[in-house]
């Protein structure tokens, strides 16, 4: 009776270890996939941000007028 019990426990432990190893393997694969997905999303976002903000800034006419006025005032003071 005890031998059957020990065999049953050994079989359960073997099955449990197999399932645990399968789970760990699958979880590592999923983790690697998520890391790659995250990297690609970060690269896409970085590119999008760079495309949006690396454009040449166009100064407004009001800003240019004030800048010109400032330049003329500086010349007058000299």
N, CA, C and O atoms as a CHARMM CRD file, in Angstrom:
* protein
*
  312
    1    1 UNK  N      0.81200  -1.19100   0.00000 PROA 1      0.00000
    2    1 UNK  CA     0.00000   0.00000   0.00000 PROA 1      0.00000
    3    1 UNK  C      0.86300   1.26500   0.00000 PROA 1      0.00000
    4    1 UNK  O      0.62600   2.19900  -0.76600 PROA 1      0.00000
    5    2 UNK  N      1.86000   1.26800   0.87200 PROA 2      0.00000
    6    2 UNK  CA     2.75000   2.42300   0.95800 PROA 2      0.00000
    7    2 UNK  C      3.53500   2.60500  -0.33600 PROA 2      0.00000
    8    2 UNK  O      3.79900   3.72900  -0.76200 PROA 2      0.00000
    9    3 UNK  N      3.90200   1.49400  -0.95100 PROA 3      0.00000
   10    3 UNK  CA     4.64200   1.55600  -2.22100 PROA 3      0.00000
   11    3 UNK  C      3.78300   2.19400  -3.31000 PROA 3      0.00000
   12    3 UNK  O      4.27500   3.01400  -4.08500 PROA 3      0.00000
   13    4 UNK  N      2.50700   1.82500  -3.37200 PROA 4      0.00000
   14    4 UNK  CA     1.59000   2.43900  -4.34500 PROA 4      0.00000
   15    4 UNK  C      1.46100   3.93800  -4.09800 PROA 4      0.00000
   16    4 UNK  O      1.44100   4.74100  -5.03200 PROA 4      0.00000
   17    5 UNK  N      1.37300   4.29400  -2.82400 PROA 5      0.00000
   18    5 UNK  CA     1.26500   5.70000  -2.45200 PROA 5      0.00000
   19    5 UNK  C      2.51900   6.45800  -2.88900 PROA 5      0.00000
   20    5 UNK  O      2.41800   7.54900  -3.44900 PROA 5      0.00000
   21    6 UNK  N      3.68900   5.89300  -2.64200 PROA 6      0.00000
   22    6 UNK  CA     4.95400   6.52200  -3.04400 PROA 6      0.00000
   23    6 UNK  C      5.05400   6.62800  -4.56300 PROA 6      0.00000
   24    6 UNK  O      5.53400   7.63300  -5.08900 PROA 6      0.00000
   25    7 UNK  N      4.59700   5.58000  -5.27200 PROA 7      0.00000
   26    7 UNK  CA     4.61300   5.62400  -6.74100 PROA 7      0.00000
   27    7 UNK  C      3.67900   6.71700  -7.26100 PROA 7      0.00000
   28    7 UNK  O      3.99600   7.42600  -8.21600 PROA 7      0.00000
   29    8 UNK  N      2.52300   6.83500  -6.61000 PROA 8      0.00000
   30    8 UNK  CA     1.55800   7.86300  -7.02300 PROA 8      0.00000
   31    8 UNK  C      2.13300   9.26700  -6.78500 PROA 8      0.00000
   32    8 UNK  O      1.98300  10.15800  -7.62000 PROA 8      0.00000
   33    9 UNK  N      2.77900   9.44400  -5.65500 PROA 9      0.00000
   34    9 UNK  CA     3.40500  10.74200  -5.35500 PROA 9      0.00000
   35    9 UNK  C      4.52500  11.02900  -6.35400 PROA 9      0.00000
   36    9 UNK  O      4.64800  12.15300  -6.84000 PROA 9      0.00000
   37   10 UNK  N      5.33600  10.02800  -6.66000 PROA 10     0.00000
   38   10 UNK  CA     6.42800  10.21100  -7.61700 PROA 10     0.00000
   39   10 UNK  C      5.88100  10.56200  -8.99700 PROA 10     0.00000
   40   10 UNK  O      6.42500  11.43200  -9.67800 PROA 10     0.00000
   41   11 UNK  N      4.80600   9.89100  -9.41200 PROA 11     0.00000
   42   11 UNK  CA     4.19700  10.18400 -10.71500 PROA 11     0.00000
   43   11 UNK  C      3.62500  11.60000 -10.72400 PROA 11     0.00000
   44   11 UNK  O      3.77700  12.33500 -11.70000 PROA 11     0.00000
   45   12 UNK  N      2.96600  11.97400  -9.62500 PROA 12     0.00000
   46   12 UNK  CA     2.42000  13.32900  -9.53400 PROA 12     0.00000
   47   12 UNK  C      3.53600  14.36400  -9.59300 PROA 12     0.00000
   48   12 UNK  O      3.42400  15.35400 -10.31600 PROA 12     0.00000
   49   13 UNK  N      4.61100  14.14500  -8.83900 PROA 13     0.00000
   50   13 UNK  CA     5.73500  15.08300  -8.83200 PROA 13     0.00000
   51   13 UNK  C      6.37700  15.19300 -10.20900 PROA 13     0.00000
   52   13 UNK  O      6.75100  16.28300 -10.64200 PROA 13     0.00000
   53   14 UNK  N      6.50200  14.07300 -10.88600 PROA 14     0.00000
   54   14 UNK  CA     7.07900  14.07600 -12.23500 PROA 14     0.00000
   55   14 UNK  C      6.19600  14.88700 -13.18900 PROA 14     0.00000
   56   14 UNK  O      6.69300  15.70800 -13.96100 PROA 14     0.00000
   57   15 UNK  N      4.89100  14.64800 -13.12700 PROA 15     0.00000
   58   15 UNK  CA     3.94700  15.38100 -13.98200 PROA 15     0.00000
   59   15 UNK  C      3.95100  16.87200 -13.62800 PROA 15     0.00000
   60   15 UNK  O      3.92100  17.73600 -14.50300 PROA 15     0.00000
   61   16 UNK  N      3.98700  17.14400 -12.33300 PROA 16     0.00000
   62   16 UNK  CA     4.00400  18.54000 -11.87800 PROA 16     0.00000
   63   16 UNK  C      5.26700  19.25100 -12.38200 PROA 16     0.00000
   64   16 UNK  O      5.18700  20.37100 -12.88500 PROA 16     0.00000
   65   17 UNK  N      6.41200  18.61300 -12.25100 PROA 17     0.00000
   66   17 UNK  CA     7.66700  19.21400 -12.71000 PROA 17     0.00000
   67   17 UNK  C      7.65500  19.43800 -14.21600 PROA 17     0.00000
   68   17 UNK  O      8.16200  20.44900 -14.70100 PROA 17     0.00000
   69   18 UNK  N      7.07300  18.49000 -14.96000 PROA 18     0.00000
   70   18 UNK  CA     6.97000  18.63500 -16.40900 PROA 18     0.00000
   71   18 UNK  C      6.10300  19.84800 -16.75800 PROA 18     0.00000
   72   18 UNK  O      6.47400  20.66000 -17.60500 PROA 18     0.00000
   73   19 UNK  N      4.94900  19.96300 -16.09900 PROA 19     0.00000
   74   19 UNK  CA     4.05200  21.09300 -16.36700 PROA 19     0.00000
   75   19 UNK  C      4.70000  22.41000 -15.94900 PROA 19     0.00000
   76   19 UNK  O      4.53900  23.42400 -16.62800 PROA 19     0.00000
   77   20 UNK  N      5.42400  22.40000 -14.84700 PROA 20     0.00000
   78   20 UNK  CA     6.11000  23.60200 -14.38500 PROA 20     0.00000
   79   20 UNK  C      7.19100  24.02200 -15.37800 PROA 20     0.00000
   80   20 UNK  O      7.33900  25.20900 -15.67100 PROA 20     0.00000
   81   21 UNK  N      7.94200  23.05900 -15.89400 PROA 21     0.00000
   82   21 UNK  CA     8.96500  23.36500 -16.89900 PROA 21     0.00000
   83   21 UNK  C      8.33000  23.90700 -18.17600 PROA 21     0.00000
   84   21 UNK  O      8.83500  24.86000 -18.76800 PROA 21     0.00000
   85   22 UNK  N      7.21700  23.29400 -18.60200 PROA 22     0.00000
   86   22 UNK  CA     6.50200  23.79500 -19.78000 PROA 22     0.00000
   87   22 UNK  C      6.01900  25.22500 -19.55300 PROA 22     0.00000
   88   22 UNK  O      6.13700  26.07800 -20.43200 PROA 22     0.00000
   89   23 UNK  N      5.47700  25.47300 -18.37300 PROA 23     0.00000
   90   23 UNK  CA     5.00200  26.81600 -18.04300 PROA 23     0.00000
   91   23 UNK  C      6.14800  27.81900 -18.07600 PROA 23     0.00000
   92   23 UNK  O      6.01100  28.90100 -18.64800 PROA 23     0.00000
   93   24 UNK  N      7.27900  27.46700 -17.46600 PROA 24     0.00000
   94   24 UNK  CA     8.43100  28.37300 -17.44700 PROA 24     0.00000
   95   24 UNK  C      8.94400  28.64700 -18.85500 PROA 24     0.00000
   96   24 UNK  O      9.29900  29.77900 -19.18300 PROA 24     0.00000
   97   25 UNK  N      8.98100  27.61000 -19.68500 PROA 25     0.00000
   98   25 UNK  CA     9.42500  27.77700 -21.07300 PROA 25     0.00000
   99   25 UNK  C      8.48100  28.70000 -21.82600 PROA 25     0.00000
  100   25 UNK  O      8.91900  29.61900 -22.51800 PROA 25     0.00000
  101   26 UNK  N      7.18900  28.45300 -21.68900 PROA 26     0.00000
  102   26 UNK  CA     6.20400  29.28900 -22.37700 PROA 26     0.00000
  103   26 UNK  C      6.22400  30.71800 -21.85700 PROA 26     0.00000
  104   26 UNK  O      6.09000  31.66200 -22.63600 PROA 26     0.00000
  105   27 UNK  N      6.38900  30.88600 -20.56100 PROA 27     0.00000
  106   27 UNK  CA     6.40400  32.24000 -20.00700 PROA 27     0.00000
  107   27 UNK  C      7.63800  33.00600 -20.48100 PROA 27     0.00000
  108   27 UNK  O      7.56400  34.21600 -20.69900 PROA 27     0.00000
  109   28 UNK  N      8.76500  32.32300 -20.64300 PROA 28     0.00000
  110   28 UNK  CA     9.96500  32.98900 -21.17600 PROA 28     0.00000
  111   28 UNK  C      9.74600  33.41300 -22.62000 PROA 28     0.00000
  112   28 UNK  O     10.16600  34.49900 -23.02100 PROA 28     0.00000
  113   29 UNK  N      9.08900  32.55700 -23.40600 PROA 29     0.00000
  114   29 UNK  CA     8.79100  32.90300 -24.80000 PROA 29     0.00000
  115   29 UNK  C      7.87600  34.12100 -24.86400 PROA 29     0.00000
  116   29 UNK  O      8.10400  35.04000 -25.64900 PROA 29     0.00000
  117   30 UNK  N      6.84400  34.11700 -24.03300 PROA 30     0.00000
  118   30 UNK  CA     5.90400  35.24200 -24.01200 PROA 30     0.00000
  119   30 UNK  C      6.61800  36.51900 -23.56700 PROA 30     0.00000
  120   30 UNK  O      6.39000  37.59100 -24.12700 PROA 30     0.00000
  121   31 UNK  N      7.46600  36.39900 -22.57400 PROA 31     0.00000
  122   31 UNK  CA     8.21400  37.55700 -22.08500 PROA 31     0.00000
  123   31 UNK  C      9.12000  38.11600 -23.18100 PROA 31     0.00000
  124   31 UNK  O      9.19500  39.33100 -23.36000 PROA 31     0.00000
  125   32 UNK  N      9.80400  37.24700 -23.90800 PROA 32     0.00000
  126   32 UNK  CA    10.66400  37.69000 -25.00700 PROA 32     0.00000
  127   32 UNK  C      9.84600  38.36000 -26.10400 PROA 32     0.00000
  128   32 UNK  O     10.26400  39.37100 -26.66900 PROA 32     0.00000
  129   33 UNK  N      8.67300  37.79200 -26.40300 PROA 33     0.00000
  130   33 UNK  CA     7.80500  38.39800 -27.41800 PROA 33     0.00000
  131   33 UNK  C      7.34600  39.78400 -26.97200 PROA 33     0.00000
  132   33 UNK  O      7.31500  40.71800 -27.77300 PROA 33     0.00000
  133   34 UNK  N      6.99100  39.91500 -25.70000 PROA 34     0.00000
  134   34 UNK  CA     6.55400  41.21100 -25.18800 PROA 34     0.00000
  135   34 UNK  C      7.69100  42.22800 -25.19100 PROA 34     0.00000
  136   34 UNK  O      7.46900  43.40500 -25.47400 PROA 34     0.00000
  137   35 UNK  N      8.88900  41.78700 -24.88200 PROA 35     0.00000
  138   35 UNK  CA    10.04500  42.68900 -24.91100 PROA 35     0.00000
  139   35 UNK  C     10.27900  43.18500 -26.32900 PROA 35     0.00000
  140   35 UNK  O     10.50200  44.37700 -26.54000 PROA 35     0.00000
  141   36 UNK  N     10.23000  42.28000 -27.30700 PROA 36     0.00000
  142   36 UNK  CA    10.40500  42.67800 -28.70300 PROA 36     0.00000
  143   36 UNK  C      9.29500  43.62200 -29.15400 PROA 36     0.00000
  144   36 UNK  O      9.54800  44.61200 -29.84100 PROA 36     0.00000
  145   37 UNK  N      8.07400  43.30600 -28.76200 PROA 37     0.00000
  146   37 UNK  CA     6.93400  44.16700 -29.12200 PROA 37     0.00000
  147   37 UNK  C      7.10000  45.55100 -28.50700 PROA 37     0.00000
  148   37 UNK  O      6.84300  46.56500 -29.15500 PROA 37     0.00000
  149   38 UNK  N      7.53100  45.58100 -27.25400 PROA 38     0.00000
  150   38 UNK  CA     7.74700  46.85300 -26.57000 PROA 38     0.00000
  151   38 UNK  C      8.83500  47.66300 -27.27500 PROA 38     0.00000
  152   38 UNK  O      8.68900  48.86900 -27.47600 PROA 38     0.00000
  153   39 UNK  N      9.92500  46.99300 -27.64700 PROA 39     0.00000
  154   39 UNK  CA    11.01000  47.69000 -28.35000 PROA 39     0.00000
  155   39 UNK  C     10.52000  48.28200 -29.65900 PROA 39     0.00000
  156   39 UNK  O     10.83100  49.43000 -29.97700 PROA 39     0.00000
  157   40 UNK  N      9.75500  47.50800 -30.42300 PROA 40     0.00000
  158   40 UNK  CA     9.27500  48.01100 -31.71200 PROA 40     0.00000
  159   40 UNK  C      8.29200  49.16000 -31.51500 PROA 40     0.00000
  160   40 UNK  O      8.30000  50.11600 -32.29100 PROA 40     0.00000
  161   41 UNK  N      7.44700  49.08200 -30.49200 PROA 41     0.00000
  162   41 UNK  CA     6.51100  50.17600 -30.22200 PROA 41     0.00000
  163   41 UNK  C      7.25000  51.43400 -29.77300 PROA 41     0.00000
  164   41 UNK  O      6.87800  52.54200 -30.15900 PROA 41     0.00000
  165   42 UNK  N      8.28800  51.27000 -28.96400 PROA 42     0.00000
  166   42 UNK  CA     9.08400  52.42300 -28.52700 PROA 42     0.00000
  167   42 UNK  C      9.79000  53.05200 -29.72200 PROA 42     0.00000
  168   42 UNK  O      9.83300  54.27700 -29.84100 PROA 42     0.00000
  169   43 UNK  N     10.34400  52.22500 -30.60900 PROA 43     0.00000
  170   43 UNK  CA    11.00300  52.75200 -31.80400 PROA 43     0.00000
  171   43 UNK  C     10.01500  53.50900 -32.68300 PROA 43     0.00000
  172   43 UNK  O     10.33600  54.58200 -33.19500 PROA 43     0.00000
  173   44 UNK  N      8.81800  52.96100 -32.86200 PROA 44     0.00000
  174   44 UNK  CA     7.80100  53.62500 -33.67800 PROA 44     0.00000
  175   44 UNK  C      7.37700  54.94500 -33.04000 PROA 44     0.00000
  176   44 UNK  O      7.21400  55.94700 -33.73700 PROA 44     0.00000
  177   45 UNK  N      7.20200  54.95100 -31.74000 PROA 45     0.00000
  178   45 UNK  CA     6.81700  56.17600 -31.04500 PROA 45     0.00000
  179   45 UNK  C      7.92900  57.21500 -31.12400 PROA 45     0.00000
  180   45 UNK  O      7.66400  58.39400 -31.35800 PROA 45     0.00000
  181   46 UNK  N      9.16600  56.78400 -30.93100 PROA 46     0.00000
  182   46 UNK  CA    10.30200  57.69900 -31.02300 PROA 46     0.00000
  183   46 UNK  C     10.38800  58.30400 -32.41200 PROA 46     0.00000
  184   46 UNK  O     10.61200  59.50600 -32.55300 PROA 46     0.00000
  185   47 UNK  N     10.21400  57.48500 -33.43400 PROA 47     0.00000
  186   47 UNK  CA    10.24900  57.98300 -34.81000 PROA 47     0.00000
  187   47 UNK  C      9.11900  58.97200 -35.04400 PROA 47     0.00000
  188   47 UNK  O      9.32000  60.01300 -35.66900 PROA 47     0.00000
  189   48 UNK  N      7.93900  58.65400 -34.54700 PROA 48     0.00000
  190   48 UNK  CA     6.78700  59.54700 -34.70100 PROA 48     0.00000
  191   48 UNK  C      7.04200  60.88700 -34.02200 PROA 48     0.00000
  192   48 UNK  O      6.74900  61.94000 -34.58800 PROA 48     0.00000
  193   49 UNK  N      7.58100  60.84800 -32.82200 PROA 49     0.00000
  194   49 UNK  CA     7.88000  62.08900 -32.09600 PROA 49     0.00000
  195   49 UNK  C      8.95000  62.88200 -32.82900 PROA 49     0.00000
  196   49 UNK  O      8.83400  64.09800 -32.97500 PROA 49     0.00000
  197   50 UNK  N      9.99400  62.19600 -33.29100 PROA 50     0.00000
  198   50 UNK  CA    11.04800  62.88100 -34.04200 PROA 50     0.00000
  199   50 UNK  C     10.49100  63.52500 -35.29800 PROA 50     0.00000
  200   50 UNK  O     10.84600  64.65800 -35.62500 PROA 50     0.00000
  201   51 UNK  N      9.62100  62.81300 -36.00500 PROA 51     0.00000
  202   51 UNK  CA     9.02600  63.36400 -37.22600 PROA 51     0.00000
  203   51 UNK  C      8.18200  64.59600 -36.92500 PROA 51     0.00000
  204   51 UNK  O      8.15700  65.54200 -37.71100 PROA 51     0.00000
  205   52 UNK  N      7.49900  64.58400 -35.80300 PROA 52     0.00000
  206   52 UNK  CA     6.62700  65.70600 -35.45800 PROA 52     0.00000
  207   52 UNK  C      7.40800  66.93000 -34.99000 PROA 52     0.00000
  208   52 UNK  O      7.04000  68.05700 -35.32000 PROA 52     0.00000
  209   53 UNK  N      8.46800  66.72800 -34.23800 PROA 53     0.00000
  210   53 UNK  CA     9.13500  67.84900 -33.59700 PROA 53     0.00000
  211   53 UNK  C     10.44800  68.25700 -34.24800 PROA 53     0.00000
  212   53 UNK  O     11.01900  69.27700 -33.86300 PROA 53     0.00000
  213   54 UNK  N     10.93700  67.51800 -35.19700 PROA 54     0.00000
  214   54 UNK  CA    12.18000  67.89600 -35.85600 PROA 54     0.00000
  215   54 UNK  C     11.94200  68.69500 -37.12400 PROA 54     0.00000
  216   54 UNK  O     12.86200  68.89100 -37.91800 PROA 54     0.00000
  217   55 UNK  N     10.73200  69.15200 -37.31600 PROA 55     0.00000
  218   55 UNK  CA    10.44500  69.98300 -38.47100 PROA 55     0.00000
  219   55 UNK  C     11.04300  71.36300 -38.23400 PROA 55     0.00000
  220   55 UNK  O     11.22700  71.78400 -37.09200 PROA 55     0.00000
  221   56 UNK  N     11.34300  72.05300 -39.31500 PROA 56     0.00000
  222   56 UNK  CA    11.85800  73.40300 -39.19900 PROA 56     0.00000
  223   56 UNK  C     10.75100  74.29800 -38.65700 PROA 56     0.00000
  224   56 UNK  O      9.63000  74.31600 -39.16600 PROA 56     0.00000
  225   57 UNK  N     11.09400  75.02500 -37.62800 PROA 57     0.00000
  226   57 UNK  CA    10.10200  75.89900 -37.02800 PROA 57     0.00000
  227   57 UNK  C      9.86800  77.10400 -37.92500 PROA 57     0.00000
  228   57 UNK  O     10.80800  77.67800 -38.47500 PROA 57     0.00000
  229   58 UNK  N      8.62900  77.47400 -38.06300 PROA 58     0.00000
  230   58 UNK  CA     8.26800  78.63800 -38.85400 PROA 58     0.00000
  231   58 UNK  C      7.87300  79.73700 -37.87600 PROA 58     0.00000
  232   58 UNK  O      6.93600  79.59100 -37.09100 PROA 58     0.00000
  233   59 UNK  N      8.61000  80.83600 -37.94500 PROA 59     0.00000
  234   59 UNK  CA     8.34100  81.93300 -37.03500 PROA 59     0.00000
  235   59 UNK  C      7.09100  82.68200 -37.48100 PROA 59     0.00000
  236   59 UNK  O      6.85900  82.87100 -38.67500 PROA 59     0.00000
  237   60 UNK  N      6.29900  83.10100 -36.51500 PROA 60     0.00000
  238   60 UNK  CA     5.08700  83.85700 -36.84100 PROA 60     0.00000
  239   60 UNK  C      5.46300  85.27700 -37.25200 PROA 60     0.00000
  240   60 UNK  O      6.53700  85.77400 -36.91300 PROA 60     0.00000
  241   61 UNK  N      4.57100  85.90900 -37.97600 PROA 61     0.00000
  242   61 UNK  CA     4.84900  87.27400 -38.43400 PROA 61     0.00000
  243   61 UNK  C      4.95000  88.22500 -37.24500 PROA 61     0.00000
  244   61 UNK  O      5.74600  89.16400 -37.27100 PROA 61     0.00000
  245   62 UNK  N      4.16400  87.99500 -36.22100 PROA 62     0.00000
  246   62 UNK  CA     4.22200  88.84300 -35.02400 PROA 62     0.00000
  247   62 UNK  C      5.58200  88.71600 -34.35100 PROA 62     0.00000
  248   62 UNK  O      6.17800  89.71700 -33.95200 PROA 62     0.00000
  249   63 UNK  N      6.06800  87.49800 -34.22800 PROA 63     0.00000
  250   63 UNK  CA     7.38400  87.27900 -33.63100 PROA 63     0.00000
  251   63 UNK  C      8.46000  87.97500 -34.45100 PROA 63     0.00000
  252   63 UNK  O      9.35000  88.61800 -33.89300 PROA 63     0.00000
  253   64 UNK  N      8.38300  87.85100 -35.76700 PROA 64     0.00000
  254   64 UNK  CA     9.38300  88.47200 -36.62900 PROA 64     0.00000
  255   64 UNK  C      9.33700  89.99500 -36.51800 PROA 64     0.00000
  256   64 UNK  O     10.38100  90.64700 -36.53800 PROA 64     0.00000
  257   65 UNK  N      8.15000  90.56300 -36.40200 PROA 65     0.00000
  258   65 UNK  CA     8.02400  92.01500 -36.23300 PROA 65     0.00000
  259   65 UNK  C      8.66300  92.45300 -34.92100 PROA 65     0.00000
  260   65 UNK  O      9.39900  93.43900 -34.88800 PROA 65     0.00000
  261   66 UNK  N      8.38700  91.73000 -33.84500 PROA 66     0.00000
  262   66 UNK  CA     8.97700  92.08100 -32.55200 PROA 66     0.00000
  263   66 UNK  C     10.49800  91.93200 -32.58100 PROA 66     0.00000
  264   66 UNK  O     11.22000  92.75100 -32.01200 PROA 66     0.00000
  265   67 UNK  N     10.96300  90.91200 -33.23000 PROA 67     0.00000
  266   67 UNK  CA    12.40800  90.69100 -33.33800 PROA 67     0.00000
  267   67 UNK  C     13.05500  91.83900 -34.11400 PROA 67     0.00000
  268   67 UNK  O     14.12100  92.32600 -33.74000 PROA 67     0.00000
  269   68 UNK  N     12.40500  92.26500 -35.19300 PROA 68     0.00000
  270   68 UNK  CA    12.91300  93.37100 -35.99100 PROA 68     0.00000
  271   68 UNK  C     12.90800  94.66000 -35.16900 PROA 68     0.00000
  272   68 UNK  O     13.86400  95.43300 -35.21700 PROA 68     0.00000
  273   69 UNK  N     11.84000  94.88600 -34.42300 PROA 69     0.00000
  274   69 UNK  CA    11.76400  96.07600 -33.56300 PROA 69     0.00000
  275   69 UNK  C     12.86700  96.04000 -32.51300 PROA 69     0.00000
  276   69 UNK  O     13.50000  97.06000 -32.23800 PROA 69     0.00000
  277   70 UNK  N     13.09100  94.90300 -31.94300 PROA 70     0.00000
  278   70 UNK  CA    14.14900  94.74800 -30.95200 PROA 70     0.00000
  279   70 UNK  C     15.50900  95.05400 -31.56100 PROA 70     0.00000
  280   70 UNK  O     16.32200  95.75400 -30.95800 PROA 70     0.00000
  281   71 UNK  N     15.75200  94.53400 -32.74300 PROA 71     0.00000
  282   71 UNK  CA    17.03100  94.76100 -33.42500 PROA 71     0.00000
  283   71 UNK  C     17.23000  96.25500 -33.69100 PROA 71     0.00000
  284   71 UNK  O     18.32400  96.78100 -33.48600 PROA 71     0.00000
  285   72 UNK  N     16.16800  96.94400 -34.15200 PROA 72     0.00000
  286   72 UNK  CA    16.26500  98.37800 -34.43800 PROA 72     0.00000
  287   72 UNK  C     16.49400  99.18900 -33.16200 PROA 72     0.00000
  288   72 UNK  O     17.26700 100.14700 -33.16200 PROA 72     0.00000
  289   73 UNK  N     15.82800  98.80500 -32.08700 PROA 73     0.00000
  290   73 UNK  CA    16.03100  99.51000 -30.82000 PROA 73     0.00000
  291   73 UNK  C     17.45900  99.34900 -30.31200 PROA 73     0.00000
  292   73 UNK  O     18.04500 100.28800 -29.77400 PROA 73     0.00000
  293   74 UNK  N     17.99900  98.17800 -30.48200 PROA 74     0.00000
  294   74 UNK  CA    19.38600  97.94400 -30.07000 PROA 74     0.00000
  295   74 UNK  C     20.32500  98.82100 -30.88200 PROA 74     0.00000
  296   74 UNK  O     21.28000  99.37100 -30.33300 PROA 74     0.00000
  297   75 UNK  N     20.07400  98.96100 -32.17700 PROA 75     0.00000
  298   75 UNK  CA    20.90800  99.80900 -33.02800 PROA 75     0.00000
  299   75 UNK  C     20.80500 101.26900 -32.59800 PROA 75     0.00000
  300   75 UNK  O     21.80100 101.99200 -32.60300 PROA 75     0.00000
  301   76 UNK  N     19.60500 101.70300 -32.22600 PROA 76     0.00000
  302   76 UNK  CA    19.41400 103.09100 -31.79800 PROA 76     0.00000
  303   76 UNK  C     20.16100 103.38800 -30.50500 PROA 76     0.00000
  304   76 UNK  O     20.68100 104.48900 -30.32100 PROA 76     0.00000
  305   77 UNK  N     20.21400 102.41800 -29.61900 PROA 77     0.00000
  306   77 UNK  CA    20.90800 102.61500 -28.35100 PROA 77     0.00000
  307   77 UNK  C     22.41200 102.70800 -28.54100 PROA 77     0.00000
  308   77 UNK  O     23.10200 103.33300 -27.73600 PROA 77     0.00000
  309   78 UNK  N     22.91600 102.10600 -29.57200 PROA 78     0.00000
  310   78 UNK  CA    24.37200 102.09400 -29.79700 PROA 78     0.00000
  311   78 UNK  C     24.78400 103.37400 -30.36000 PROA 78     0.00000
  312   78 UNK  O     25.96900 103.57900 -30.62700 PROA 78     0.00000
